[in-house]
Each structure stands twice: as structure tokens, then as C-alpha cells.
Amino acid sequence: MRRVLMCVVVLVLLAGAAAAQAQVASGKSPAPNTARNTPKATKPAPAAVKPTADEKDKTDKTAEVMAELQQLRQLLMDQNREMEAQRALLAEQQRKMQALEKQVAEQSATTASAGEKAEAARAEDVKLLEGQLEAVADSQKDLGERVNKTTTDLATAQRNADGRFRQLGNFRFSGDLRFRYEPFIQDGQTTRQRQRIRARLTLQGNITDTLFGGVTFATGSLDDPISTNQTITGFFNRKQVGFDRAWIQWTPKEVLRSHATFGVGKFSYPWIRTALTFDNDLNPEGMYTRLNWDFKNPVFKGVSLVAFHLPFFERGGSTSATTGVRADAYDAFIAGAQLQTRWKLGDRFTLGTNIAALNFRNPDFIAQAQSTNAATASLTNNVTGNQPITNCVRTNASSQVVGYCSRFLYVNWVTTLAVNTGHARWPVNVTFDFNNNTRATRIIQTGTAAPTGQVDNPERSAYWAEVQFGRLSERKDIQFGYTFARLERDAVITAFNESDFRAGSNLSQNRFNFNYRWFNNVTLNYTLWVGHVVNAADPFTGTGGGISFVPGGKRAVTGSSCNVSPFNGCKDNSLKRMQFDFIYNF
């Protein structure tokens, strides 16, 4: 548009200039003012004058201006045509916009109609929902009445139960029942088939907020501290049940801020150990103290110190009629302590290191109590334990057992490693136990009134390595594992360690286990023990020894190494002992 306006202005100016030039070319001049200049008498007009050169030049220039003016007119015509095309295009766009506006208006009308229909549908849904809410309210009212009735009935039942068990105070029951089928398979020996049962019942609870105690009743022979099993035999006679535990422990909260616990009675192990040294069914008796500190350190999580005194034979002694002095009143006991540490190694590993020392004072009474011919007659057959005795024992001139050839001071190291695999049902637990009898010796007394010498005893160490996969916490949980144990002859006292070993010591033992939690309170177990006596020709047999474990069929072969003393080269056949267990916990 600006270009068109400029062209129009130029045309106007050029038109004015052209008119002026035309007047000049025709010899005319502007009309004078007649009022002042016209004379009273007119003069004749002068003759025509020929144009000069300047006038001719001006005429040429006028022609050029006219040519340019014609070009500008043509340009204006072209601009007009373009403007007409733009107007047509604008008109077409306006038509399309009107059509779109019409379409939008029609759609708005349709949407409004649909909105009205949706609003009507929502109104119907609201009415239906109101009806449903009324029905739910009625149902909730009925449910509330039922809940109130159930709560009342439950409270009544609880009061009745409290009344029935009021005499038990805060004590609660727990226990288990187990049935076991156990075959023994060994080359050269008739296969033994045995069925056994076990029942345990525990009553325990808080006496006060600082006192805790309880009692446990269990089946088993009363003279066997390492087994609660009862073999199904004996012509249907009733089975024995005895006090397996009876204890009280005190944890002062104000004075020692719960860092200390004191226990007395017959209790479960206050220290960490494996069946390498003491069977799981044995419960020691006496007193113990446990000091414990837990830390918030990301690696070192805590430390505990346990000390215990465990008497196993108390002697009254005899009093002299003349002096009144008591003689031979030496009690037998275990004095021990253990340092326990707990470590956290990242997010996956938990480590426990536990070192203990256990000193057996006057252990010879154990050897006499386990023998069938003791020097102290009243001790004969008092303890069953692992039979026959595989520790080296001393005998007097009457072939009666006097005691062990060795003394016993355990230095025991137990390391545990728990691995979080990232799967709750599949943790991994590794246990390693090393035990060394630091007082191992060999006092020589075989059929003599007194010892005849003493030599070094190299058979003093024992090892236990175990790995378990899985857990047994919930229904359908699975656990399986493997254990290897190696015990030299005088590494431990065999009256108290694992009762399922091939022998108490002088053996190599393998164990495979598979356990399945059938229900929350029912477990199915399978265990295979495979072991053999390492040195069947041990010359220091006393009343026991390796040769007594060799199958009778193998020993009966005349002239064989297992038939003639000193049994050099005789080897024990591995015994396969399988255990199928059904366990119900309550």
C-alpha cells in the first residue's frame, strides 16, 4: 500500500508539471490582474514568436516525463490486479472461517446435548449409589452388632481362660513331639532297625519384670544326659520323663541397665558351642553370668562376656573320728568363660567370633561313672553317654577304671557367618568350630596300682565345619546342609558330645541333612550320618577303644588283622545311620 500511495503522489506531481510545460509550449502566460494592469485602450496582439532552443529542450524533457508516467500507470494497473487477487483470497478465507464457525456452533450444540444426557445418567448413578450406601449402612450396622457380640464372647472366654490358668501366672506352654525311624547299615554287620520317640514340654514366663524362669519336662533315660529319645521297646512298659531344665534368670534394669544377666539352676547353654563338644540335648547346671553391650557402630555391633560354674559331681567326703577333718571332699566341676563378638560386614554378611576356655576339675569321676567297673563302686553305670568309652582310660590292678589318661582344658573357637543372599527363604549359614585340649597328656596306668609313667599325647584336637542353606521359619520352607567332623581321641570328653556320632572320638564323621516345613507346626527331616573309626588299632584302649567298633563279622575272620591283637592294619567299615523324623511343635 505504501508503494501505491507513493506512485499516486508522483503521478499528481508529474501531471502538474506536464500542464505547466504545455502552457509554456503554446506561448501562453498566466492571465494578468485586469483590475490593476489593463489599460483603458487595448493594443493589438503581437505576432507569434518561434520557440527557442531552451523551449525545445523543455519539450523533450516533457516527453520523457510522459513516458515515465505511462510506465507508472502500467505499474499501478499491475498493483491493482494483485490487490484484487489478494481481496479474492481474503474473501475465500473469510468464507472458510464462516463455515468453520458454523461447524463449531453445530458441534457445541451436539456437545451440550450429550452433556445433558451424561448429566442425566450421572443423576441416575447417584440415585443408585445412594441406595447402595443405604444397604451398606444397614449391613455395617448388622456387622457392628455381630462384632460387638463376638468381642463380648471373646472377653468372656478370655476371663474364663484367665481363671483356669490364673494359678500359672505369666507362664506359657510350648513343646514338641517327635517320631523317628532309624536304620543302621554297615558292611559285615546285620542292619539294625530302630524306632524312637521324644516328647518335651516347657513352662516358662516372666516372674517379674526382671525375673524370668521356667521348667522343661522331657523323655529319655534318666542316666543319659545327651539324649531325650526313648526307643520303642521294653514290652510296652511306660517311658520315663524327667526334669530336663529348671532355671531362673535375673536381668536388673536399673542398676546395670540390662547389660547383665544372672542365671541359676539347670538351663540351656549360656555360651555358643556346637555338638563337637556338647550334645544339643544336654542342659548344664550350676550358675552363670552374662555381660552384654550392643553398639551402633556400622561394623562392630556388640560384645558379650559369659562366665559359668558347672558342678557335675559333689562329694561330701568322710570325717575323721579323731581329728574331725573331712577327707576326699574334692568336688568335680567345669569352670569356664567365653568372649563373644558380633560384626556386620556390609549389607550381606554377619560374622560372629567366640573364643572360650573350659577347665574340667577332677574329670576322672566322669570316666568312672561311665564305666561298668569303676574303682568307686557307687559311681558304676551312673552315666551312659557315648558307649563304649573311646577316650584313653586308666585301670588299677583289679582292672577297675580309675580315670582318664589325660586331663582336659578346652580352648574352643567358634566362628559363625550368616549370609543374606537377597532371598528371604534362602539364607546361608556357615559354622566352624575348633577345639584343642591344651592339657592333653597320657598318664600310663594299665592294670597297676599306680601310674607307671607319662608321655606326650598328640591326639588333642577336634574340628567341625558346617554349612546350611535355607531356613525353617514358615510353611514350605526348605533347609539342607552338610557337616564334617574330625575328632582325635582325647580332644574332648566323650560322655557329653554328640550322641549320633559313629563314636565319641577317634573318628571321621559326615552328616547330610534335608528339612522341610510341611505346615507351620510340622517339620519333616532326613539326616544321613556316615562315619568310621580312624584308628581301630589304638593300643591305649583301656576298657574301650577302636577295635570294639569294628563289625563282628569282620573281627571274626580267623587270622585277619582285625582278629588278632594288636590289630595293626584293621580298618573300620563306615556306618550309615539314617534318621527319618516327623516333628510336631506346639
C-alpha positions as CSV (number, residue, x, y, z in Angstrom):
1,M,0.0,0.0,0.0
2,R,2.8,2.4,0.8
3,R,4.2,1.8,-2.7
4,V,0.9,2.5,-4.3
5,L,0.4,5.8,-2.4
6,M,3.9,7.0,-3.4
7,C,3.1,6.2,-7.0
8,V,-0.1,8.3,-6.8
9,V,1.7,11.2,-5.3
10,V,4.4,11.1,-8.0
11,L,1.6,11.0,-10.7
12,V,-0.1,14.1,-9.3
13,L,3.2,16.0,-9.2
14,L,4.0,14.9,-12.7
15,A,0.6,15.9,-14.0
16,G,1.0,19.4,-12.6
17,A,4.4,19.7,-14.2
18,A,3.1,18.5,-17.6
19,A,0.3,21.1,-17.6
20,A,2.8,23.9,-16.9
21,Q,5.1,22.7,-19.7
22,A,2.2,22.6,-22.1
23,Q,1.3,26.2,-21.4
24,V,4.8,27.2,-21.9
25,A,5.0,25.3,-25.2
26,S,1.8,27.1,-26.6
27,G,3.1,30.6,-25.8
28,K,0.6,31.3,-23.2
29,S,1.2,33.0,-19.9
30,P,-0.8,33.3,-16.9
31,A,-3.6,35.9,-17.1
32,P,-2.6,39.2,-15.5
33,N,-4.7,41.0,-12.9
34,T,-7.0,43.1,-15.0
35,A,-8.1,45.3,-12.2
36,R,-4.7,47.0,-11.9
37,N,-2.8,46.4,-15.2
38,T,-5.4,46.6,-18.0
39,P,-5.1,49.9,-19.8
40,K,-8.1,51.9,-20.9
41,A,-7.3,51.3,-24.6
42,T,-6.3,47.9,-25.9
43,K,-3.3,47.3,-28.1
44,P,-3.2,44.9,-30.9
45,A,-1.7,41.4,-30.2
46,P,1.9,41.0,-31.1
47,A,2.9,38.5,-33.8
48,A,3.7,34.8,-33.0
49,V,7.3,34.1,-31.8
50,K,9.2,30.9,-32.8
51,P,10.3,28.6,-29.9
52,T,13.9,28.9,-28.8
53,A,16.4,26.1,-28.1
54,D,15.6,26.1,-24.4
55,E,12.0,25.7,-25.1
56,K,12.7,22.8,-27.4
57,D,14.8,21.1,-24.7
58,K,12.0,21.5,-22.3
59,T,9.6,19.9,-24.7
60,D,11.8,16.8,-25.0
61,K,12.0,16.5,-21.2
62,T,8.2,16.7,-21.1
63,A,8.0,13.8,-23.5
64,E,10.4,11.7,-21.3
65,V,8.3,12.6,-18.2
66,M,5.2,11.4,-20.1
67,A,6.9,8.1,-20.9
68,E,7.8,7.6,-17.3
69,L,4.3,8.5,-16.3
70,Q,3.0,5.8,-18.7
71,Q,5.2,3.3,-17.0
72,L,3.9,4.3,-13.6
73,R,0.3,3.9,-14.8
74,Q,1.2,0.4,-16.0
75,L,2.7,-0.3,-12.6
76,L,-0.4,0.9,-10.9
77,M,-2.5,-1.4,-13.0
78,D,-0.4,-4.3,-12.1
79,Q,-0.6,-3.4,-8.4
80,N,-4.4,-3.1,-8.7
81,R,-4.6,-6.6,-10.3
82,E,-2.5,-8.0,-7.4
83,M,-4.7,-6.3,-4.9
84,E,-7.8,-7.7,-6.5
85,A,-6.3,-11.2,-6.2
86,Q,-5.5,-10.6,-2.5
87,R,-9.1,-9.4,-2.0
88,A,-10.4,-12.6,-3.6
89,L,-8.1,-14.7,-1.4
90,L,-9.2,-12.8,1.7
91,A,-12.8,-13.3,0.7
92,E,-12.2,-17.1,0.3
93,Q,-10.6,-17.2,3.8
94,Q,-13.5,-15.3,5.3
95,R,-15.9,-17.8,3.7
96,K,-14.0,-20.8,5.1
97,M,-13.8,-19.1,8.6
98,Q,-17.6,-18.7,8.5
99,A,-18.0,-22.3,7.6
100,L,-15.7,-23.4,10.5
101,E,-17.6,-21.1,12.9
102,K,-20.9,-22.8,11.7
103,Q,-19.4,-26.2,12.2
104,V,-18.1,-25.3,15.7
105,A,-21.5,-24.0,16.6
106,E,-23.2,-27.2,15.5
107,Q,-20.6,-29.3,17.5
108,S,-21.2,-27.1,20.6
109,A,-24.9,-27.8,20.2
110,T,-24.3,-31.5,19.9
111,T,-21.9,-31.5,22.9
112,A,-24.4,-29.6,25.0
113,S,-27.0,-32.3,24.2
114,A,-24.5,-35.0,25.1
115,G,-23.7,-33.2,28.3
116,E,-27.3,-33.1,29.2
117,K,-27.6,-36.8,28.6
118,A,-24.4,-37.5,30.7
119,E,-25.8,-35.3,33.5
120,A,-29.0,-37.3,33.4
121,A,-27.0,-40.6,33.5
122,R,-25.0,-39.3,36.4
123,A,-28.1,-38.4,38.3
124,E,-29.4,-41.9,37.8
125,D,-26.0,-43.3,39.1
126,V,-26.1,-41.0,42.1
127,K,-29.6,-42.3,43.0
128,L,-28.4,-45.9,42.6
129,L,-25.2,-45.2,44.7
130,E,-27.4,-43.7,47.4
131,G,-29.4,-46.8,47.5
132,Q,-26.3,-49.0,47.7
133,L,-24.9,-46.8,50.5
134,E,-28.1,-47.2,52.5
135,A,-27.7,-51.0,52.0
136,V,-24.1,-50.9,53.1
137,A,-25.0,-48.8,56.1
138,D,-27.6,-51.4,57.1
139,S,-25.0,-54.2,56.6
140,Q,-22.4,-52.3,58.6
141,K,-24.9,-51.9,61.4
142,D,-25.6,-55.6,61.4
143,L,-21.8,-56.3,61.2
144,G,-21.2,-54.0,64.1
145,E,-23.7,-55.8,66.2
146,R,-22.0,-59.1,65.3
147,V,-18.6,-57.7,66.1
148,N,-19.8,-56.4,69.5
149,K,-21.2,-59.8,70.3
150,T,-18.0,-61.6,69.2
151,T,-15.9,-59.2,71.3
152,T,-18.1,-59.8,74.3
153,D,-17.9,-63.6,73.8
154,L,-14.1,-63.4,73.4
155,A,-13.7,-61.3,76.5
156,T,-15.8,-63.8,78.4
157,A,-13.7,-66.7,77.0
158,Q,-10.5,-64.8,78.0
159,R,-11.8,-64.3,81.5
160,N,-12.6,-67.9,81.7
161,A,-9.2,-68.9,80.4
162,D,-7.5,-66.5,82.8
163,G,-9.5,-68.0,85.6
164,R,-8.4,-71.5,84.6
165,F,-4.7,-70.5,84.3
166,R,-4.6,-67.9,87.0
167,Q,-2.5,-70.2,89.1
168,L,0.2,-70.3,86.4
169,G,0.7,-66.5,86.4
170,N,2.6,-65.3,83.4
171,F,3.8,-68.7,82.4
172,R,3.2,-70.2,78.9
173,F,3.4,-73.7,77.4
174,S,5.5,-74.8,74.5
175,G,7.0,-78.1,73.4
176,D,7.4,-80.7,70.6
177,L,6.7,-84.3,69.8
178,R,9.0,-86.3,67.5
179,F,8.8,-89.8,65.9
180,R,12.0,-91.2,64.4
181,Y,12.7,-94.2,62.2
182,E,16.4,-95.0,62.3
183,P,18.1,-97.8,60.3
184,F,21.8,-98.6,60.8
185,I,23.6,-100.0,57.7
186,Q,27.1,-101.3,57.7
187,D,29.0,-103.9,55.7
188,G,29.8,-107.0,57.7
189,Q,27.0,-106.2,60.2
190,T,23.3,-107.1,60.4
191,T,21.2,-104.0,59.6
192,R,19.5,-102.6,62.7
193,Q,16.0,-101.2,62.6
194,R,15.0,-98.8,65.4
195,Q,12.0,-96.6,66.2
196,R,12.2,-93.8,68.8
197,I,10.0,-91.1,70.2
198,R,10.7,-87.9,72.0
199,A,8.4,-85.5,73.9
200,R,9.3,-82.2,75.5
201,L,7.1,-79.7,77.4
202,T,8.3,-76.3,78.6
203,L,6.5,-74.0,81.0
204,Q,8.2,-70.6,81.2
205,G,7.5,-66.9,81.7
206,N,8.2,-63.7,83.5
207,I,8.0,-63.9,87.2
208,T,8.6,-60.1,87.5
209,D,9.8,-57.5,85.0
210,T,13.4,-58.6,85.9
211,L,13.0,-62.3,86.7
212,F,12.4,-65.0,84.1
213,G,12.3,-68.7,84.6
214,G,10.7,-72.0,83.8
215,V,10.8,-75.8,83.8
216,T,11.1,-78.4,81.0
217,F,10.0,-82.0,81.1
218,A,11.5,-84.4,78.6
219,T,11.5,-88.1,77.8
220,G,14.7,-90.1,77.9
221,S,16.8,-92.3,80.1
222,L,17.5,-90.6,83.4
223,D,21.2,-91.6,83.3
224,D,21.8,-90.4,79.8
225,P,22.4,-86.6,79.7
226,I,22.9,-86.4,75.9
227,S,19.7,-87.9,74.6
228,T,16.0,-87.3,75.2
229,N,15.0,-90.2,72.9
230,Q,13.0,-93.2,74.1
231,T,13.4,-96.4,72.0
232,I,10.2,-98.1,71.2
233,T,10.9,-101.4,73.0
234,G,10.7,-102.8,76.6
235,F,7.5,-104.9,76.3
236,F,5.2,-101.8,76.3
237,N,6.5,-100.5,79.6
238,R,5.8,-96.9,80.4
239,K,8.5,-94.4,79.3
240,Q,10.5,-92.2,81.6
241,V,10.0,-88.4,81.9
242,G,12.3,-86.2,83.9
243,F,13.1,-82.6,84.6
244,D,15.3,-81.5,81.7
245,R,15.6,-77.9,82.8
246,A,14.6,-75.8,85.8
247,W,16.0,-72.3,86.0
248,I,15.6,-68.7,87.0
249,Q,17.5,-65.8,85.5
250,W,17.7,-62.2,86.7
251,T,18.3,-59.1,84.5
252,P,18.5,-56.0,86.6
253,K,17.3,-53.0,84.7
254,E,18.0,-50.1,87.0
255,V,21.4,-50.9,88.5
256,L,23.1,-52.4,85.4
257,R,20.7,-51.1,82.8
258,S,20.0,-54.6,81.4
259,H,23.6,-55.1,80.5
260,A,23.9,-58.1,82.9
261,T,22.0,-61.4,83.3
262,F,22.5,-63.9,86.1
263,G,21.2,-67.4,85.9
264,V,21.0,-70.4,88.2
265,G,19.6,-73.9,88.0
266,K,19.6,-76.4,85.1
267,F,19.5,-74.3,82.0
268,S,20.2,-74.2,78.3
269,Y,23.7,-73.3,77.2
270,P,24.7,-69.7,78.1
271,W,27.7,-69.9,75.7
272,I,28.0,-70.6,72.0
273,R,29.2,-74.0,71.0
274,T,28.5,-76.9,68.7
275,A,27.8,-80.6,69.2
276,L,31.5,-81.2,68.7
277,T,32.0,-80.6,72.5
278,F,28.5,-80.9,74.0
279,D,25.4,-82.6,72.6
280,N,22.3,-80.4,71.8
281,D,20.2,-82.4,74.3
282,L,22.4,-81.8,77.2
283,N,21.5,-79.0,79.6
284,P,24.2,-77.9,82.1
285,E,23.5,-77.0,85.6
286,G,25.0,-74.5,88.1
287,M,25.2,-70.7,87.6
288,Y,26.3,-68.3,85.0
289,T,26.7,-64.5,84.4
290,R,26.4,-62.8,81.1
291,L,27.5,-59.2,80.4
292,N,26.4,-57.7,77.1
293,W,26.9,-54.4,75.2
294,D,25.5,-53.6,71.8
295,F,26.9,-50.8,69.7
296,K,25.7,-48.6,66.9
297,N,29.0,-48.9,65.0
298,P,28.3,-49.9,61.4
299,V,30.9,-52.8,61.6
300,F,31.4,-53.7,65.3
301,K,27.9,-54.5,66.5
302,G,28.5,-55.8,70.0
303,V,30.4,-57.8,72.6
304,S,29.4,-60.2,75.4
305,L,31.3,-61.9,78.2
306,V,29.9,-65.1,79.7
307,A,31.3,-66.8,82.8
308,F,29.9,-70.1,84.3
309,H,30.5,-72.6,87.0
310,L,29.0,-76.1,86.4
311,P,29.4,-78.7,89.1
312,F,28.8,-82.2,87.9
313,F,29.8,-84.2,91.0
314,E,29.6,-83.0,94.6
315,R,31.4,-85.1,97.3
316,G,30.6,-84.9,101.0
317,G,33.8,-86.8,101.9
318,S,34.5,-88.6,105.1
319,T,35.2,-87.1,108.5
320,S,38.0,-88.5,110.8
321,A,36.6,-89.7,114.1
322,T,39.7,-88.4,115.9
323,T,40.6,-85.2,114.1
324,G,37.2,-84.2,112.7
325,V,38.9,-83.3,109.4
326,R,37.0,-84.1,106.2
327,A,39.0,-86.0,103.6
328,D,38.5,-86.7,99.9
329,A,35.9,-83.9,99.6
330,Y,37.0,-82.7,96.2
331,D,34.1,-81.6,94.1
332,A,34.1,-82.0,90.3
333,F,33.0,-79.1,88.1
334,I,33.6,-77.1,85.0
335,A,34.8,-73.5,85.2
336,G,34.7,-71.6,82.0
337,A,34.2,-68.3,80.2
338,Q,33.6,-67.1,76.7
339,L,34.2,-63.8,74.8
340,Q,31.7,-63.2,72.1
341,T,31.9,-60.5,69.4
342,R,29.5,-59.6,66.7
343,W,30.4,-57.9,63.4
344,K,28.5,-56.5,60.4
345,L,30.4,-56.8,57.1
346,G,28.3,-54.7,54.6
347,D,24.7,-55.4,53.9
348,R,25.1,-59.1,53.3
349,F,27.4,-60.6,55.9
350,T,27.1,-61.0,59.7
351,L,30.1,-62.5,61.5
352,G,30.4,-63.9,65.0
353,T,33.7,-64.8,66.7
354,N,33.6,-66.7,70.0
355,I,36.5,-67.9,72.0
356,A,36.0,-69.9,75.2
357,A,38.1,-71.7,77.8
358,L,36.6,-74.6,79.8
359,N,38.6,-76.3,82.6
360,F,37.4,-79.7,83.9
361,R,38.3,-80.1,87.5
362,N,38.6,-83.8,88.7
363,P,37.2,-85.3,85.4
364,D,38.2,-88.8,86.5
365,F,34.8,-89.2,88.2
366,I,33.2,-88.9,84.7
367,A,35.2,-91.9,83.5
368,Q,34.3,-94.0,86.5
369,A,30.6,-93.0,86.2
370,Q,30.6,-94.0,82.5
371,S,32.3,-97.4,83.1
372,T,30.8,-100.7,84.0
373,N,33.6,-101.5,86.5
374,A,34.6,-98.3,88.5
375,A,37.2,-98.0,91.2
376,T,34.5,-96.2,93.2
377,A,31.7,-98.8,93.2
378,S,28.9,-96.2,93.8
379,L,29.8,-94.4,90.5
380,T,29.4,-97.5,88.3
381,N,27.0,-97.0,85.4
382,N,25.9,-93.6,86.6
383,V,26.3,-92.0,83.1
384,T,25.6,-93.6,79.8
385,G,27.0,-91.0,77.3
386,N,28.7,-92.3,74.2
387,Q,29.4,-96.0,74.6
388,P,31.9,-97.6,74.7
389,I,34.4,-95.1,76.0
390,T,36.8,-94.1,73.3
391,N,38.9,-91.8,75.5
392,C,42.0,-93.4,76.9
393,V,41.3,-94.5,80.5
394,R,43.5,-95.8,83.3
395,T,42.8,-99.1,85.2
396,N,44.1,-100.4,88.6
397,A,45.3,-103.8,89.5
398,S,41.7,-105.1,89.7
399,S,41.1,-103.8,86.1
400,Q,38.8,-101.2,87.5
401,V,38.6,-97.8,85.8
402,V,40.4,-95.2,87.8
403,G,40.1,-92.2,85.4
404,Y,41.2,-90.8,82.2
405,C,44.8,-90.9,80.9
406,S,44.5,-87.2,80.1
407,R,43.5,-84.0,81.7
408,F,41.1,-81.6,80.0
409,L,41.2,-77.9,79.4
410,Y,39.3,-76.9,76.3
411,V,40.3,-73.8,74.3
412,N,37.4,-73.5,71.9
413,W,37.0,-71.2,68.9
414,V,33.6,-71.0,67.2
415,T,33.1,-68.7,64.1
416,T,29.7,-68.2,62.5
417,L,29.0,-66.4,59.2
418,A,25.4,-65.5,58.2
419,V,25.0,-64.6,54.5
420,N,22.0,-62.6,53.3
421,T,21.5,-63.8,49.7
422,G,18.8,-61.3,48.9
423,H,16.2,-64.1,49.1
424,A,14.4,-64.3,52.5
425,R,13.9,-68.0,52.3
426,W,17.5,-68.8,51.3
427,P,20.0,-67.5,53.8
428,V,23.3,-69.3,54.1
429,N,24.9,-70.0,57.5
430,V,28.4,-71.3,57.9
431,T,29.9,-72.6,61.2
432,F,33.4,-73.6,62.0
433,D,34.4,-75.0,65.5
434,F,37.9,-75.8,66.5
435,N,38.6,-77.4,69.9
436,N,42.0,-78.0,71.4
437,N,42.6,-79.9,74.7
438,T,45.6,-77.9,76.0
439,R,46.1,-80.2,79.0
440,A,46.2,-83.4,76.9
441,T,48.7,-85.9,78.3
442,R,48.9,-89.6,78.6
443,I,49.3,-91.0,82.1
444,I,50.3,-94.6,81.8
445,Q,48.4,-96.9,84.2
446,T,47.2,-100.2,82.7
447,G,46.4,-102.8,85.4
448,T,48.7,-101.3,88.0
449,A,48.1,-99.9,91.5
450,A,49.6,-96.6,90.5
451,P,50.7,-94.8,87.3
452,T,53.9,-96.0,85.8
453,G,54.8,-93.1,83.6
454,Q,53.6,-90.2,81.5
455,V,54.1,-89.4,77.8
456,D,53.0,-86.7,75.4
457,N,49.5,-87.0,73.9
458,P,49.3,-85.7,70.3
459,E,45.6,-86.7,70.0
460,R,44.2,-83.4,71.3
461,S,42.3,-81.6,68.5
462,A,38.9,-81.7,67.0
463,Y,37.2,-79.8,64.1
464,W,33.6,-79.1,63.0
465,A,32.7,-77.5,59.7
466,E,29.0,-76.9,58.8
467,V,27.1,-75.1,56.0
468,Q,23.3,-74.8,55.9
469,F,21.2,-73.4,53.1
470,G,17.6,-72.1,53.6
471,R,15.5,-71.7,56.7
472,L,12.6,-73.4,58.7
473,S,10.5,-70.4,59.7
474,E,7.4,-70.7,57.6
475,R,5.3,-73.3,55.8
476,K,7.0,-74.8,52.8
477,D,10.4,-73.6,53.9
478,I,13.3,-75.9,53.0
479,Q,16.7,-76.3,54.6
480,F,19.6,-78.6,53.6
481,G,23.2,-78.8,54.5
482,Y,26.4,-80.7,55.1
483,T,28.7,-81.1,58.2
484,F,32.1,-82.7,58.6
485,A,33.7,-83.5,62.0
486,R,37.0,-85.0,62.9
487,L,37.8,-85.8,66.5
488,E,41.1,-87.1,67.8
489,R,40.9,-89.5,70.7
490,D,41.4,-87.2,73.7
491,A,40.3,-83.9,72.2
492,V,37.0,-83.9,74.2
493,I,35.3,-85.9,76.9
494,T,33.1,-88.4,75.0
495,A,30.5,-88.7,77.7
496,F,29.0,-85.3,76.7
497,N,29.4,-84.7,73.0
498,E,27.2,-85.6,70.0
499,S,25.3,-88.8,70.7
500,D,24.7,-89.5,66.9
501,F,28.4,-89.8,66.1
502,R,29.8,-93.1,65.0
503,A,31.9,-92.9,68.2
504,G,32.6,-90.3,70.8
505,S,36.1,-89.6,69.4
506,N,38.8,-91.1,67.3
507,L,36.6,-90.8,64.2
508,S,35.8,-89.1,61.0
509,Q,32.2,-88.1,60.5
510,N,30.0,-86.8,57.7
511,R,26.4,-85.6,58.0
512,F,23.9,-84.7,55.3
513,N,20.5,-83.2,56.2
514,F,17.4,-82.2,54.4
515,N,14.5,-80.5,56.3
516,Y,11.0,-79.4,55.1
517,R,8.5,-77.3,56.9
518,W,5.3,-79.2,55.9
519,F,3.0,-77.0,58.0
520,N,3.7,-74.1,60.3
521,N,4.0,-76.5,63.2
522,V,5.1,-79.7,61.4
523,T,8.6,-80.5,60.1
524,L,9.9,-83.5,58.1
525,N,13.6,-84.2,58.5
526,Y,16.0,-86.6,56.8
527,T,19.6,-87.0,58.2
528,L,22.3,-89.3,56.9
529,W,25.3,-89.9,59.2
530,V,28.3,-91.6,57.5
531,G,31.3,-92.2,59.8
532,H,34.1,-94.6,60.7
533,V,36.7,-95.0,63.5
534,V,40.0,-93.7,62.3
535,N,42.4,-95.8,64.4
536,A,41.0,-99.2,65.2
537,A,44.4,-100.4,66.4
538,D,44.9,-97.7,69.1
539,P,47.0,-99.5,71.8
540,F,45.7,-97.4,74.7
541,T,42.2,-98.8,74.7
542,G,41.6,-99.3,78.4
543,T,38.0,-100.6,78.6
544,G,37.1,-99.1,75.2
545,G,39.0,-98.4,72.1
546,G,38.6,-98.6,68.3
547,I,38.5,-102.3,67.9
548,S,35.2,-102.6,69.6
549,F,33.5,-100.6,66.8
550,V,34.7,-102.9,64.0
551,P,31.8,-105.1,62.8
552,G,31.8,-108.5,64.5
553,G,31.7,-110.3,61.1
554,K,35.0,-108.6,60.2
555,R,36.6,-109.3,63.5
556,A,35.5,-113.0,63.4
557,V,37.7,-113.8,60.3
558,T,40.4,-116.0,61.7
559,G,43.9,-114.7,61.1
560,S,42.8,-111.3,59.9
561,S,44.3,-108.0,61.1
562,C,41.0,-107.4,63.0
563,N,41.1,-110.8,64.6
564,V,44.5,-110.9,66.3
565,S,45.9,-108.3,68.7
566,P,47.4,-105.7,68.3
567,F,45.1,-105.3,65.3
568,N,47.6,-103.5,63.1
569,G,46.1,-102.6,59.8
570,C,42.5,-103.2,60.9
571,K,40.1,-100.7,59.5
572,D,36.5,-99.9,60.5
573,N,33.7,-100.1,57.9
574,S,31.8,-96.9,57.5
575,L,28.5,-96.9,59.3
576,K,25.5,-95.4,57.5
577,R,22.9,-94.2,60.0
578,M,19.7,-92.7,58.6
579,Q,17.1,-90.7,60.5
580,F,13.6,-90.0,59.3
581,D,11.8,-87.6,61.6
582,F,8.3,-86.3,62.0
583,I,8.2,-83.3,64.4
584,Y,5.2,-81.5,65.7
585,N,5.7,-78.2,67.6
586,F,3.2,-76.5,69.8
